[in-house]
Amino acid sequence: MSTSLGATIRSRRLQLGLTQEQLAERVSAGGEYVRQSEISRIESGAVSLPRRARLERIAQALEIPIGELLARSGWSDADQFFASPPPSNP
């Protein structure tokens, strides 16, 4: 049985001993400001898949490769999906 992305993020956050606020601060350090309420929405499943850039910063803040984060969440071929850069806008 796979776990949702939000549950996987919550589990890893707790493993690191972080509060939602602390995780939001870590994510914000990578660029765009993220509030604790946004972390809460992701963990609760209100946001099923954040934008790629935000997801990459969350994975970095959780000290886990993004492919592993997605794989733990039940996304198949996650490493291949994130191995290539996003398409550029013409």
C-alpha positions as CSV (number, residue, x, y, z in Angstrom):
1,M,0.0,0.0,0.0
2,S,1.4,3.4,-1.0
3,T,1.4,6.4,1.2
4,S,0.3,9.9,0.0
5,L,2.9,12.5,-0.7
6,G,1.6,14.6,2.2
7,A,1.9,11.7,4.6
8,T,5.4,11.0,3.4
9,I,6.4,14.6,3.8
10,R,5.0,14.6,7.3
11,S,6.7,11.4,8.2
12,R,10.1,12.6,7.0
13,R,9.6,16.0,8.8
14,L,8.9,14.2,12.1
15,Q,12.0,12.0,11.6
16,L,14.0,15.1,11.3
17,G,12.3,16.6,14.5
18,L,11.0,19.6,12.6
19,T,7.8,21.5,13.1
20,Q,5.7,22.6,10.1
21,E,7.0,26.1,10.8
22,Q,10.6,25.0,10.7
23,L,10.1,23.1,7.5
24,A,8.4,26.1,6.0
25,E,11.5,28.2,7.0
26,R,13.8,25.7,5.4
27,V,11.8,25.6,2.2
28,S,11.7,29.4,2.1
29,A,15.5,29.6,2.4
30,G,15.6,28.2,-1.1
31,G,13.8,31.1,-2.7
32,E,10.0,31.7,-2.7
33,Y,8.4,32.3,0.7
34,V,6.4,29.4,2.1
35,R,4.1,29.6,5.1
36,Q,3.4,27.0,7.7
37,S,-0.2,26.8,6.5
38,E,1.0,25.7,3.1
39,I,3.0,22.9,4.6
40,S,-0.1,21.9,6.6
41,R,-2.2,21.9,3.4
42,I,0.3,19.6,1.6
43,E,0.5,17.2,4.5
44,S,-3.3,17.0,4.9
45,G,-3.7,16.2,1.2
46,A,-5.4,19.5,0.3
47,V,-2.6,19.9,-2.2
48,S,-1.9,16.6,-3.9
49,L,1.2,17.6,-5.9
50,P,2.9,21.0,-5.4
51,R,4.6,22.7,-8.4
52,R,7.9,21.1,-9.4
53,A,10.1,24.0,-8.1
54,R,8.4,23.9,-4.7
55,L,8.5,20.1,-4.5
56,E,12.2,20.3,-5.2
57,R,12.8,22.8,-2.4
58,I,10.7,20.6,0.0
59,A,12.7,17.6,-0.8
60,Q,15.9,19.5,-0.3
61,A,14.6,20.9,3.1
62,L,13.8,17.3,4.1
63,E,17.3,16.2,3.1
64,I,16.0,13.5,0.7
65,P,16.3,13.2,-3.1
66,I,13.1,14.2,-4.9
67,G,12.9,10.9,-6.6
68,E,13.0,9.0,-3.3
69,L,10.4,11.3,-1.8
70,L,8.0,10.6,-4.7
71,A,8.9,6.9,-4.8
72,R,8.0,6.6,-1.1
73,S,4.7,8.3,-1.9
74,G,3.9,5.6,-4.5
75,W,4.8,7.6,-7.7
76,S,6.3,5.1,-10.1
77,D,9.2,6.1,-12.3
78,A,9.7,9.2,-10.2
79,D,13.4,9.3,-10.7
80,Q,13.0,9.3,-14.5
81,F,10.3,12.0,-14.4
82,F,12.5,14.4,-12.5
83,A,15.7,13.5,-14.2
84,S,15.0,15.7,-17.2
85,P,14.6,19.5,-16.9
86,P,11.1,21.0,-17.3
87,P,10.2,22.1,-20.8
88,S,11.2,25.7,-21.5
89,N,8.6,28.2,-22.6
90,P,9.1,29.6,-26.2
